[in-house]
């Protein structure tokens, strides 16, 4: 997602990531992934639940992304149980570009 940040920012959209662990894990993830946007912590998984992300088999936390417009309206949600496929770059860019339409 970090590679897309410039294109996303050019559209006037902000990027952030939310992890299901604490602040220490979020800071470590930000350093490891070298992303140019904030990585927030959600150990209680409130944001996950608010956007419909669930656990599969009671242990595998879904990952994915949520696109929220400037008015705070959810425009797109992508959920995936396989963390290796949590988002498709083309799908993200297409969704971001659709906000300008």
Beta strands, then each sheet from edge to edge (+ up, - down):
strand 1: 16-19
strand 2: 38-41
strand 3: 55-56
strand 4: 60-61
strand 5: 63-68
strand 6: 74-80
sheet 1: 1+ 2+
sheet 2: 3+ 4-
sheet 3: 5+ 6-
end
